[in-house]
Amino acid sequence: MKITIVGTGYVGLVSGVCLAEFGHQVTCLDSSLHKIERLRSGEIPIFEPGLEEMMGRNIAAGRLGFETQMQRALRNAEVIILAVGTPMRESDGQADLTQVFAAVDEVANALTHHAVIVTKSTVPVGTCRKIGERIRMLRPDLDFDIASNPEFLREGSAIIDFMRPDRVVLGTTSDRAALLLSEMYAPLKRRNIPILQTGLESSELIKYASNGFLATKISFVNELAGLCERVGADMRDVSLGMGLDGRIGPAFLKAGPGYGGSCFPKDTHALARMGQENGLTLHVTEAVMHANELVKARMIQKIVRACGGRVTGKTVAVLGVTFKANTDDVRDAPSLTILPALIGNGARVRVVDPKGHRMGEQLLPGVTWHSSAYEAAKGADVLVVMTEWQDFDTLDLKRLAKDMCQPHMVDLRNIFSPASATTAGFRLYDAIGSKANWVEAPQTAVAVHMPPMDLSVYTPATALNGQSRPLAAPIQMEVSKPAP
């Protein structure tokens, strides 16, 4: 089958490469000549395990090509997949469809034969209908079908997610479109992967509902982690006990510094706005967003407490800035809230990240970058694990503790244990969801307050189109003496 992908960002590139791996003839289109030239040479602009090798294999086999001209890209295409960006609009938190409709206009003007035009970009409910109306207005003579095929790709696991998905969702309005798209995913159908046929609106909403629910699990677990720290429970055991319940499942029950990345923050905001625009308040979704910001304040509290109650003049070594491991993506990562708050209160912040340097350098001014954890930790007052990179699992904790000015660790990903940290010489090991393990008594208690969230004006610390946006209201820290 001849397939054209419009957009070579994360979703477009992964989708194109994987569809070529299925055996289809795929052309990926992008307006940037520089980017296309790099792709033609086998160089990928993102970090995704296994993608570069798979792309090179399909280029060599002649199944995958790259183009900058719409007319050439659409030649004989049976399926046209729109995979352009839908960043969050700063004005209201809704998805910005500027790139989508610009791509639609180009496709409509260049297309000369029947094709199924598919939205894989995450778009608000009703967008597919609007796309159809727009094309009919521009080209009343054109024979086409509109369909929705949302993506469910996790950064760092995108190839596995595409090649072995939990399900494929196809929203269509005609048997002709349904048949073509089923043929496109025939290799998955042969493996008995569920392929769900729905209407356009249901397909569009499934993506938002899925991400909103997963974000809810994360925020719920992060709030429980705070309770565990107060009552003496261990969140790791609680998560295991919850996850063994088949009705709940173990996925997304790992406590941490809050969700981030290119999907969950954007999609929860868009879902909340869709509710408001239709006269409904989605209380759970809005509470999830609020809870996700509050957990970041609690992480700052841990770091400040580990520094003795104030971070002014203290050196904080941070392991990882990406929102998760196995990606170079720093967009909406917890680090974009936590590190500027520390710097703003006088801390010297050193950072090491295996893949996040390029994007992080633009979004985190004021930090000092190091090539190794040992360099970053030398002379530091506290070591903070921000991202669960496998590279950090095998660090020599004794060496880290020995070289630090004050061997305190705040593990925001629970990759170590109190026993391993204190045995290695750390006098404090503070993780998520368990009482801090102090070899010596804490000097102060710290309270960090964040203002209530007003959804109508609120935008999180984020990175859209290469720009960093601050919190709508600053995080304020107050230090109080412990009770005698």
TARALIN-V843227 format. One line per field, one symbol per residue. psi: psi as a letter, one per 40 degrees, with the letter a starting at -180 (. if undefined). Layout:
psi = ???
This chain:
psi = ihhhhhhfaddddddddddddeeihhhhhiehddddddddeehieihhheddddddddddeeehiiiehddddehehdhhhhfiigihhddeeihhedddddddddddddheiiihhhheihiiheddddddddddddgeehhiiiihgiifhhhefddddddgidihhhhieiddddddddddfdddddefhhhhhiidddddddddddddddddddddddddddddddeeihdddddddddehdedieifehiaeiiaaecdddddddddddddeeeihgddddddddddddddddddddddddeeeieheihhhhhheieiifiehehfiddeddddddddeeihhiihhdeeddddddegieihiieiddddeheidihhhdifhddddeigddddddeidhghhhgeefeaiddddddeehehhhaheihhhhdiiidiihhhhiiihhddehhihihhfeihhiidiihhhhhiiih.
